[in-house]
Amino acid sequence: MTQEQYVGHLIARLEQLVAAEGADTIAAFIAEPILGAGGIIIPPPGYYARVQEVLARYDILFIADEVVTAFGHTGSMFATAEFGLSP
C-alpha cells in the first residue's frame, strides 16, 4: 500500500466511525500531530489535511495535543504549524 492509499484507508475509517457514531455525538477529534506515545510516528503526507476536511464537513472540533511537539521540538514553535493544522 502506498502512503497515499494508506491515507485514503485511514480517512475511510474515520468517515465510517463518524457515520456509525453520528457526527452530532462527537465533540472533538484529539490527536498528537506527531505520535509520541507510540514511538515518534510522523503521519503520512496529506493525512491531517484530509482529516481536517472530514472534521470541517461534520463540524467536529480538532484538538492538538502538543505536549511532546510544542516549543520548538519540531523546528517550529508548534507542530501544528508544520502540518498546517487549525486546531
N, C-alpha and C positions, 0 to 999 in steps of 0.2 A: 504494500500500500504506500503510495506517495504521501508526502506531507499534506498536499492539497486534498487528497482523498481522505486522509485521516481527519483533517479539519471538517470536511463535509460530514463524515461519520459522527464526529462529536457534536456538531450543530444539529444534525438529525436527531440525535439522542436528547439534546436539550429541548428541541421542539416537541418531541414525544412526551417528555416529562411535563412540560408546561401544559400540553393538551390533556394529559392524564390527571394532573392535579387541579387544573383550572387556573388560568392566569390571575383571577380575582382572589385566589387563596395564597398567592406567592408575594410576600412583601419585598424581598430583595434577593439578589444573587451576590454571594460573598465569595471573593477569591483573592488569593495571593497573586500578584502579577507574575512573579516567578515563584514557583512552588518551593518553599524552603523545607517544610516538614518532610517532604518526600525525597529530598536529596538534591536540591537546587536544579529543578527541572524547568527549562525555558520552553514556553509554549511555541508551537509551530507558527510560522509566518501567517498572518491573516486571522488567527484564531480569535483574538479579542475584538477585532473589527466586526467579525461575524457574530460574536456573542452580543456585542452592543446593538447590532441591528435587530436581533431577536428580542432583546430586552426592551428596546425602544418601541417595537411593534406592539408589545403587550403591556407597556407602561410599568415595567418592573425595574426597581432601583438597582444600581450596581454599587456595591461596597467593596473598596480595595483594601485588603489587609496588608499594610506596608510595614509591618513590624521588622521584617528581615531586609526589605529592599529600599527603605527610605534613607534620607540624609546622606546621599551620595554613594551608597553602596554599589550602584549600577553605572555610575558615571554621570547620572542626572540626579537632581535633588530627590526626585521620586521616580520609581519605576513606571508609574502611570504615564509619565511624560515619554518614556522610552517606547511605549506601546500606543501612544496617542489615545489613552483612555480618558473618559469623562465620568469619573465616579460621582 
